[in-house]
Amino acid sequence: MGQIPPKTCHLLRAFKANQGAGDCGSLPGALLLLVNMPTLEAPEERLRKFKYRGKDASMRRQQRIAVSLELRKAKKDEQSLKRRNITDVSPDPSEQQTKGVSLTLQEIINGVNASDPELCFQATQAARKMLSREKNPPLKLIVDAGLIPRLVEFLKSSLHPRLQLEAAWALTNIASGTSELTRAVVDGGAIQPLVELLSSPHMTVCEQAVWALGNIAGDGPKFRDDVILSDAIPHLLTLVSSSIPVTFLRNITWTLSNLCRNKNPYPSDHAVKQMLPALFHLLWHPDEEVLSDTCWALSYLTDGCDTRIGQVVDTGVLPRLVELMSSSELNVLTPSLRTVGNIVTGTDHQTQLALDAGILAVLPQLLTHPRSSIQKEAAWALSNVAAGPRQHIQQLIACGVLPPLVAVLENGEFKVQKEAVWTVANFTTGGTVDQLIQLVQAGVLEPLINLLTIPDTKIVLIILDILFFILQAAEKISQKENMCLLIEGLGGIDRIEALQLHENHQIALTALNITERHFSEEEETGTVLPARDQGDEFLKHLTNTYQSSTTPKSGTRPKESPL
């Protein structure tokens, strides 16, 4: 089958979106960016704009903001929007009784418009074969010849199932083309007779109708909704529960996934509720293509507001999705990971359900996956877990995510490093002093400082903010001077000072403010440790200092203010 990759897939990244449980159809028009802060000269105002600064749990939930809405470009491992049937031999045994006929375009036009059903069949079959060419099929030529109205009429010829099959096949391939060609099929009135063919007693006719509807729905939300409003879903679900060949089930699952696709607007609530039980059932099917398209369907349904995510989570799919994240098949791993990544953009409760299902037993391993696209998705999911409350951050630490995260920052491809930087940024803005100490102990400073020379201004600004909060944490336990020396020993001061001359005004100003606030001569008090030679000693000293400064009551954990 020829594949047309999807155009884009929207993903919420970094901090989670506060879209509310009710308004599912809208996203903030202007998404706020973590790094677009005024300056470091007004720390209290600056702190208020970070996610958890001095806010209780309810305020944090209410004021959660989307930091970035990224258009992720289509990749080869993405699911196809449309599929063209280029099979050389018809699956209908009855065609074997009729030799293939090669006709000119004019002969096809004349035959399609004839009154003799046999002539109509031969002409339609010839047109279908032209449309099934692997290279450069004349889709537009057939449309411009005005054949669609007759092809749609043939769909209704219940006494001639071979003709129905050829007409549905031809329309399938036309609808696999551009939006203009798909519109021609829809405007020709094809949707309703195709839906009616879902009840055909002839399996090959029925399957071809499924395929055609999948192509129409895959074109976009308008035609997807037209298919839904034509009552296609109940017919498709009836087919899912019947005994059909796995090849047929693959087409049905793919068509269902296209009915879940697109979010402007989302498919109707009613349609989603109709499909979810079947998708849960299909998630246990042994065929990897069925699993793949089922996971893609769930990824589309979770790519939205908390209510949409909740509809999927409430079906109980999370444990199975976590299992599939360990799949060796990339076409199953990718959409299952994407779905879980979408789920952890939701509420703290939804994220906790994902944690309870065991995602942290898998995500750290995926940071070392041989495919960088999987590393990136895993780091993105972790960044959204890190955007949660400190309990979630503690679970990240406990699962051993810091060493592979630091390794990605040091040696990963830049697209993966960016996601890892977002993870660290969320970690530092939501974590406690103790958690930030563990982050520093894991060795995060050196790769972050090394990344200060990259040309990506957004990431440089985020790293500067991370360093600011780490210095703030050290200051809380009277260890700022030693932290400054550690940063200096890693070459951080030289790079921060160099950024004061950066062409980007925000970077230059932020670097200047960090230098003046934390590295100016007036700040030095004379308490020093050789940064390079005694870095490990300092980190132990930092931990001991923090632990000795906290004296919790017996049997309780002290309430720790976020940094």
Secondary structure as the mmCIF struct_conf table of DSSP 4:
data_model
#
loop_
_struct_conf.conf_type_id
_struct_conf.id
_struct_conf.beg_label_comp_id
_struct_conf.beg_label_asym_id
_struct_conf.beg_label_seq_id
_struct_conf.end_label_comp_id
_struct_conf.end_label_asym_id
_struct_conf.end_label_seq_id
STRN STRN1 GLY A 2 ILE A 4
BEND BEND1 LYS A 7 LYS A 7
STRN STRN2 THR A 8 ARG A 13
BEND BEND2 ALA A 14 PHE A 15
HELX_LH_PP_P HELX_LH_PP_P1 LYS A 16 ALA A 17
BEND BEND3 ALA A 21 GLY A 22
BEND BEND4 GLY A 25 GLY A 25
BEND BEND5 GLY A 29 ALA A 30
TURN_TY1_P TURN_TY1_P1 LEU A 34 VAL A 35
BEND BEND6 PRO A 38 PRO A 38
TURN_TY1_P TURN_TY1_P2 LEU A 40 GLU A 41
HELX_RH_AL_P HELX_RH_AL_P1 PRO A 43 ARG A 48
TURN_TY1_P TURN_TY1_P3 LYS A 49 LYS A 49
BEND BEND7 PHE A 50 PHE A 50
TURN_TY1_P TURN_TY1_P4 LYS A 51 GLY A 54
HELX_RH_AL_P HELX_RH_AL_P2 ALA A 57 GLN A 62
TURN_TY1_P TURN_TY1_P5 GLN A 63 GLN A 63
STRN STRN3 SER A 68 LYS A 73
HELX_LH_PP_P HELX_LH_PP_P2 ALA A 74 ALA A 74
TURN_TY1_P TURN_TY1_P6 LYS A 76 ASP A 77
BEND BEND8 GLU A 78 GLU A 78
HELX_LH_PP_P HELX_LH_PP_P3 GLN A 79 SER A 80
BEND BEND9 LEU A 81 LEU A 81
STRN STRN4 LYS A 82 ARG A 84
BEND BEND10 ASP A 88 VAL A 89
BEND BEND11 PRO A 91 PRO A 91
HELX_RH_3T_P HELX_RH_3T_P1 PRO A 93 GLN A 97
BEND BEND12 THR A 98 THR A 98
HELX_RH_AL_P HELX_RH_AL_P3 LEU A 105 VAL A 112
TURN_TY1_P TURN_TY1_P7 ASN A 113 ASN A 113
BEND BEND13 SER A 115 SER A 115
HELX_RH_AL_P HELX_RH_AL_P4 PRO A 117 LEU A 131
TURN_TY1_P TURN_TY1_P8 SER A 132 SER A 132
BEND BEND14 GLU A 134 ASN A 136
HELX_RH_AL_P HELX_RH_AL_P5 LEU A 139 ASP A 144
TURN_TY1_P TURN_TY1_P9 ALA A 145 GLY A 146
HELX_RH_AL_P HELX_RH_AL_P6 ILE A 148 LEU A 155
TURN_TY1_P TURN_TY1_P10 LYS A 156 LYS A 156
TURN_TY1_P TURN_TY1_P11 SER A 158 LEU A 159
HELX_RH_AL_P HELX_RH_AL_P7 PRO A 161 ALA A 175
TURN_TY1_P TURN_TY1_P12 SER A 176 SER A 176
BEND BEND15 GLY A 177 GLY A 177
HELX_RH_AL_P HELX_RH_AL_P8 SER A 179 ASP A 187
TURN_TY1_P TURN_TY1_P13 GLY A 188 GLY A 189
HELX_RH_AL_P HELX_RH_AL_P9 ILE A 191 GLU A 196
HELX_RH_3T_P HELX_RH_3T_P2 LEU A 197 SER A 199
BEND BEND16 PRO A 201 PRO A 201
HELX_RH_AL_P HELX_RH_AL_P10 MET A 203 ALA A 217
TURN_TY1_P TURN_TY1_P14 GLY A 218 ASP A 219
HELX_RH_AL_P HELX_RH_AL_P11 PRO A 221 LEU A 229
TURN_TY1_P TURN_TY1_P15 SER A 230 ASP A 231
HELX_RH_AL_P HELX_RH_AL_P12 ALA A 232 VAL A 240
TURN_TY1_P TURN_TY1_P16 SER A 241 SER A 241
BEND BEND17 SER A 242 SER A 242
HELX_RH_AL_P HELX_RH_AL_P13 VAL A 246 CYS A 260
TURN_TY1_P TURN_TY1_P17 ASN A 264 PRO A 265
HELX_LH_PP_P HELX_LH_PP_P4 TYR A 266 SER A 268
HELX_RH_AL_P HELX_RH_AL_P14 ASP A 269 LEU A 282
TURN_TY1_P TURN_TY1_P18 LEU A 283 TRP A 284
BEND BEND18 PRO A 286 PRO A 286
HELX_RH_AL_P HELX_RH_AL_P15 GLU A 288 LEU A 301
TURN_TY1_P TURN_TY1_P19 THR A 302 THR A 302
BEND BEND19 ASP A 303 GLY A 304
HELX_RH_AL_P HELX_RH_AL_P16 ASP A 306 VAL A 313
TURN_TY1_P TURN_TY1_P20 ASP A 314 GLY A 316
HELX_RH_AL_P HELX_RH_AL_P17 LEU A 318 LEU A 324
TURN_TY1_P TURN_TY1_P21 MET A 325 SER A 326
BEND BEND20 SER A 328 SER A 328
HELX_RH_AL_P HELX_RH_AL_P18 LEU A 330 ILE A 343
TURN_TY1_P TURN_TY1_P22 VAL A 344 THR A 345
BEND BEND21 GLY A 346 GLY A 346
HELX_RH_AL_P HELX_RH_AL_P19 ASP A 348 ASP A 356
TURN_TY1_P TURN_TY1_P23 ALA A 357 GLY A 358
HELX_RH_3T_P HELX_RH_3T_P3 ILE A 359 ALA A 361
TURN_TY1_P TURN_TY1_P24 VAL A 362 VAL A 362
HELX_RH_AL_P HELX_RH_AL_P20 LEU A 363 LEU A 366
TURN_TY1_P TURN_TY1_P25 LEU A 367 THR A 368
BEND BEND22 PRO A 370 ARG A 371
HELX_RH_AL_P HELX_RH_AL_P21 SER A 372 ALA A 386
TURN_TY1_P TURN_TY1_P26 ALA A 387 ALA A 387
BEND BEND23 GLY A 388 GLY A 388
HELX_RH_AL_P HELX_RH_AL_P22 ARG A 390 ALA A 398
TURN_TY1_P TURN_TY1_P27 CYS A 399 GLY A 400
HELX_RH_AL_P HELX_RH_AL_P23 LEU A 402 ASN A 411
BEND BEND24 GLY A 412 GLY A 412
HELX_RH_AL_P HELX_RH_AL_P24 PHE A 414 GLY A 430
HELX_RH_AL_P HELX_RH_AL_P25 VAL A 433 GLN A 441
TURN_TY1_P TURN_TY1_P28 ALA A 442 GLY A 443
HELX_RH_AL_P HELX_RH_AL_P26 LEU A 445 ASN A 450
HELX_RH_3T_P HELX_RH_3T_P4 LEU A 451 THR A 453
BEND BEND25 ILE A 454 PRO A 455
HELX_RH_AL_P HELX_RH_AL_P27 THR A 457 LYS A 476
TURN_TY1_P TURN_TY1_P29 ILE A 477 SER A 478
HELX_RH_AL_P HELX_RH_AL_P28 LYS A 480 GLY A 489
TURN_TY1_P TURN_TY1_P30 LEU A 490 GLY A 491
HELX_RH_AL_P HELX_RH_AL_P29 GLY A 492 ALA A 498
HELX_RH_3T_P HELX_RH_3T_P5 LEU A 499 LEU A 501
BEND BEND26 GLU A 503 ASN A 504
HELX_RH_AL_P HELX_RH_AL_P30 HIS A 505 HIS A 518
BEND BEND27 PHE A 519 SER A 520
HELX_RH_3T_P HELX_RH_3T_P6 GLU A 521 GLU A 523
BEND BEND28 GLY A 526 GLY A 526
TURN_TY1_P TURN_TY1_P31 ALA A 531 GLN A 534
HELX_RH_AL_P HELX_RH_AL_P31 GLY A 535 SER A 549
HELX_LH_PP_P HELX_LH_PP_P5 PRO A 552 LYS A 553
TURN_TY1_P TURN_TY1_P32 SER A 554 GLY A 555
HELX_LH_PP_P HELX_LH_PP_P6 ARG A 557 LYS A 559
#
